[in-house]
Amino acid sequence: MSRAFARYSIAVLIGVGATLAWQSYGDDAMKMVRTEVPSLAWLLPVSTAKPPPDDQRSTAGAASSPQLERLELSLLIMRRSVDQLALMVEQLSAKQDQMAAKQDQM
């Protein structure tokens, strides 16, 4: 009974620690995932950045170039993911056709 409780407690503590770490370092972790493992970037939310207040919107135009670069990178990652998905669908379709042909031969 005490071992089961200890295992359960450890699992809960790991979950709480992971949640707190994600809340503290979530933006940095998402940026790292997007740059290091672009194939997993589609799993992440689009943006967690808050819009700037009204007085800072005038300076947002000067920072549009990095924002455009990030958007371009996100679109490139999404395009690559869609291409990979299309290739997988084609492969599955070909395998399904092969299996149907083998069943017809039986």
C-alpha atoms as an extended CHARMM CRD file, in Angstrom:
* protein
*
       106  EXT
         1         1  MET       CA              0.0000000000        0.0000000000        0.0000000000  PROA      1               0.0000000000
         2         2  SER       CA              2.7770000000        2.4470000000        0.8700000000  PROA      2               0.0000000000
         3         3  ARG       CA              4.6800000000        1.6670000000       -2.3630000000  PROA      3               0.0000000000
         4         4  ALA       CA              1.6000000000        2.3830000000       -4.4440000000  PROA      4               0.0000000000
         5         5  PHE       CA              1.0640000000        5.6440000000       -2.5810000000  PROA      5               0.0000000000
         6         6  ALA       CA              4.7150000000        6.6020000000       -3.0650000000  PROA      6               0.0000000000
         7         7  ARG       CA              4.5150000000        5.8980000000       -6.8100000000  PROA      7               0.0000000000
         8         8  TYR       CA              1.3090000000        7.8770000000       -7.1020000000  PROA      8               0.0000000000
         9         9  SER       CA              2.8500000000       10.7780000000       -5.1580000000  PROA      9               0.0000000000
        10        10  ILE       CA              5.9280000000       10.7950000000       -7.3770000000  PROA      10              0.0000000000
        11        11  ALA       CA              3.7800000000       10.8110000000      -10.5190000000  PROA      11              0.0000000000
        12        12  VAL       CA              1.7160000000       13.7210000000       -9.1800000000  PROA      12              0.0000000000
        13        13  LEU       CA              4.8260000000       15.6770000000       -8.1910000000  PROA      13              0.0000000000
        14        14  ILE       CA              6.3650000000       15.1490000000      -11.6250000000  PROA      14              0.0000000000
        15        15  GLY       CA              3.1550000000       16.3940000000      -13.2340000000  PROA      15              0.0000000000
        16        16  VAL       CA              3.0140000000       19.4620000000      -10.9820000000  PROA      16              0.0000000000
        17        17  GLY       CA              6.6910000000       20.2010000000      -11.6650000000  PROA      17              0.0000000000
        18        18  ALA       CA              6.2110000000       19.8680000000      -15.4210000000  PROA      18              0.0000000000
        19        19  THR       CA              3.1940000000       22.1770000000      -15.2960000000  PROA      19              0.0000000000
        20        20  LEU       CA              5.0570000000       24.8290000000      -13.3180000000  PROA      20              0.0000000000
        21        21  ALA       CA              8.0850000000       24.5660000000      -15.5970000000  PROA      21              0.0000000000
        22        22  TRP       CA              5.9160000000       24.9240000000      -18.7070000000  PROA      22              0.0000000000
        23        23  GLN       CA              4.2210000000       28.0090000000      -17.2360000000  PROA      23              0.0000000000
        24        24  SER       CA              7.5830000000       29.5720000000      -16.4110000000  PROA      24              0.0000000000
        25        25  TYR       CA              9.5320000000       28.6110000000      -19.5340000000  PROA      25              0.0000000000
        26        26  GLY       CA              6.7570000000       27.8130000000      -22.0220000000  PROA      26              0.0000000000
        27        27  ASP       CA              7.6050000000       30.5160000000      -24.5580000000  PROA      27              0.0000000000
        28        28  ASP       CA             11.2850000000       29.6000000000      -24.5380000000  PROA      28              0.0000000000
        29        29  ALA       CA             10.4370000000       25.9140000000      -24.8290000000  PROA      29              0.0000000000
        30        30  MET       CA              8.1060000000       26.5340000000      -27.7710000000  PROA      30              0.0000000000
        31        31  LYS       CA             10.7590000000       28.6080000000      -29.5310000000  PROA      31              0.0000000000
        32        32  MET       CA             13.2950000000       25.8290000000      -28.9720000000  PROA      32              0.0000000000
        33        33  VAL       CA             10.9150000000       23.1780000000      -30.3200000000  PROA      33              0.0000000000
        34        34  ARG       CA             10.1450000000       25.2960000000      -33.3870000000  PROA      34              0.0000000000
        35        35  THR       CA             13.8310000000       25.7390000000      -34.2120000000  PROA      35              0.0000000000
        36        36  GLU       CA             15.2520000000       22.3740000000      -33.1580000000  PROA      36              0.0000000000
        37        37  VAL       CA             12.4150000000       20.0130000000      -34.1360000000  PROA      37              0.0000000000
        38        38  PRO       CA             10.3480000000       21.7620000000      -36.8340000000  PROA      38              0.0000000000
        39        39  SER       CA              8.3700000000       18.6040000000      -37.5540000000  PROA      39              0.0000000000
        40        40  LEU       CA              6.7230000000       18.9190000000      -34.1160000000  PROA      40              0.0000000000
        41        41  ALA       CA              5.9970000000       22.6430000000      -34.3880000000  PROA      41              0.0000000000
        42        42  TRP       CA              2.4710000000       21.9980000000      -35.6690000000  PROA      42              0.0000000000
        43        43  LEU       CA              1.5970000000       20.5820000000      -32.2410000000  PROA      43              0.0000000000
        44        44  LEU       CA              2.3060000000       23.9070000000      -30.5370000000  PROA      44              0.0000000000
        45        45  PRO       CA             -0.1600000000       26.7820000000      -30.2620000000  PROA      45              0.0000000000
        46        46  VAL       CA              0.2150000000       29.5140000000      -32.8700000000  PROA      46              0.0000000000
        47        47  SER       CA              1.1620000000       32.3230000000      -30.4920000000  PROA      47              0.0000000000
        48        48  THR       CA              1.0260000000       33.0640000000      -26.8010000000  PROA      48              0.0000000000
        49        49  ALA       CA              2.3320000000       36.6230000000      -27.1810000000  PROA      49              0.0000000000
        50        50  LYS       CA              0.0250000000       39.3220000000      -25.8600000000  PROA      50              0.0000000000
        51        51  PRO       CA             -0.7460000000       42.2510000000      -28.1850000000  PROA      51              0.0000000000
        52        52  PRO       CA              1.1730000000       45.4160000000      -27.2880000000  PROA      52              0.0000000000
        53        53  PRO       CA             -0.6420000000       48.2600000000      -25.5320000000  PROA      53              0.0000000000
        54        54  ASP       CA             -1.8540000000       51.2130000000      -27.6470000000  PROA      54              0.0000000000
        55        55  ASP       CA              1.1550000000       53.3900000000      -26.8160000000  PROA      55              0.0000000000
        56        56  GLN       CA              3.5840000000       50.7220000000      -28.0250000000  PROA      56              0.0000000000
        57        57  ARG       CA              1.8310000000       49.9890000000      -31.3410000000  PROA      57              0.0000000000
        58        58  SER       CA              3.8510000000       52.6890000000      -33.1010000000  PROA      58              0.0000000000
        59        59  THR       CA              7.0700000000       50.7990000000      -32.3330000000  PROA      59              0.0000000000
        60        60  ALA       CA              5.5530000000       47.5430000000      -33.5470000000  PROA      60              0.0000000000
        61        61  GLY       CA              6.0670000000       48.6210000000      -37.1730000000  PROA      61              0.0000000000
        62        62  ALA       CA              9.8150000000       48.7170000000      -36.6520000000  PROA      62              0.0000000000
        63        63  ALA       CA              9.7780000000       45.1350000000      -35.3730000000  PROA      63              0.0000000000
        64        64  SER       CA              7.7200000000       43.8000000000      -38.2780000000  PROA      64              0.0000000000
        65        65  SER       CA             10.7360000000       42.2980000000      -40.0300000000  PROA      65              0.0000000000
        66        66  PRO       CA             11.4890000000       39.7020000000      -37.2950000000  PROA      66              0.0000000000
        67        67  GLN       CA              7.7640000000       39.0120000000      -37.0520000000  PROA      67              0.0000000000
        68        68  LEU       CA              7.6100000000       38.4390000000      -40.7940000000  PROA      68              0.0000000000
        69        69  GLU       CA             10.6160000000       36.1330000000      -40.5930000000  PROA      69              0.0000000000
        70        70  ARG       CA              8.9340000000       34.0890000000      -37.8520000000  PROA      70              0.0000000000
        71        71  LEU       CA              5.7320000000       33.9600000000      -39.8820000000  PROA      71              0.0000000000
        72        72  GLU       CA              7.6750000000       32.8520000000      -42.9430000000  PROA      72              0.0000000000
        73        73  LEU       CA              9.3870000000       30.1370000000      -40.9050000000  PROA      73              0.0000000000
        74        74  SER       CA              6.0480000000       28.9800000000      -39.5100000000  PROA      74              0.0000000000
        75        75  LEU       CA              4.5490000000       28.8260000000      -42.9930000000  PROA      75              0.0000000000
        76        76  LEU       CA              7.5520000000       26.9060000000      -44.2750000000  PROA      76              0.0000000000
        77        77  ILE       CA              7.2290000000       24.4080000000      -41.4290000000  PROA      77              0.0000000000
        78        78  MET       CA              3.5150000000       24.0390000000      -42.0940000000  PROA      78              0.0000000000
        79        79  ARG       CA              4.1350000000       23.5400000000      -45.8220000000  PROA      79              0.0000000000
        80        80  ARG       CA              6.6990000000       20.8300000000      -45.0570000000  PROA      80              0.0000000000
        81        81  SER       CA              4.2660000000       19.1150000000      -42.6940000000  PROA      81              0.0000000000
        82        82  VAL       CA              1.4880000000       19.2010000000      -45.2950000000  PROA      82              0.0000000000
        83        83  ASP       CA              3.8410000000       17.7850000000      -47.9290000000  PROA      83              0.0000000000
        84        84  GLN       CA              4.8830000000       14.9730000000      -45.5820000000  PROA      84              0.0000000000
        85        85  LEU       CA              1.2430000000       14.2470000000      -44.7940000000  PROA      85              0.0000000000
        86        86  ALA       CA              0.3590000000       14.1240000000      -48.5000000000  PROA      86              0.0000000000
        87        87  LEU       CA              3.2210000000       11.7020000000      -49.1100000000  PROA      87              0.0000000000
        88        88  MET       CA              2.0340000000        9.4540000000      -46.2800000000  PROA      88              0.0000000000
        89        89  VAL       CA             -1.5190000000        9.4650000000      -47.6550000000  PROA      89              0.0000000000
        90        90  GLU       CA             -0.2170000000        8.4650000000      -51.0950000000  PROA      90              0.0000000000
        91        91  GLN       CA              1.8470000000        5.6530000000      -49.5750000000  PROA      91              0.0000000000
        92        92  LEU       CA             -1.1310000000        4.3870000000      -47.5640000000  PROA      92              0.0000000000
        93        93  SER       CA             -3.3130000000        4.4840000000      -50.6540000000  PROA      93              0.0000000000
        94        94  ALA       CA             -0.7520000000        2.4770000000      -52.6260000000  PROA      94              0.0000000000
        95        95  LYS       CA             -0.4980000000       -0.0990000000      -49.8270000000  PROA      95              0.0000000000
        96        96  GLN       CA             -4.2680000000       -0.3560000000      -49.6420000000  PROA      96              0.0000000000
        97        97  ASP       CA             -4.4220000000       -0.9770000000      -53.3970000000  PROA      97              0.0000000000
        98        98  GLN       CA             -1.7590000000       -3.6910000000      -53.0640000000  PROA      98              0.0000000000
        99        99  MET       CA             -3.6710000000       -5.3850000000      -50.2550000000  PROA      99              0.0000000000
       100       100  ALA       CA             -6.9010000000       -5.2720000000      -52.2820000000  PROA      100             0.0000000000
       101       101  ALA       CA             -5.1170000000       -6.8130000000      -55.2690000000  PROA      101             0.0000000000
       102       102  LYS       CA             -3.7060000000       -9.6090000000      -53.0590000000  PROA      102             0.0000000000
       103       103  GLN       CA             -7.1650000000      -10.3000000000      -51.6340000000  PROA      103             0.0000000000
       104       104  ASP       CA             -8.6120000000      -10.5100000000      -55.1300000000  PROA      104             0.0000000000
       105       105  GLN       CA             -5.9580000000      -13.0800000000      -56.0650000000  PROA      105             0.0000000000
       106       106  MET       CA             -7.0030000000      -15.3180000000      -53.1720000000  PROA      106             0.0000000000
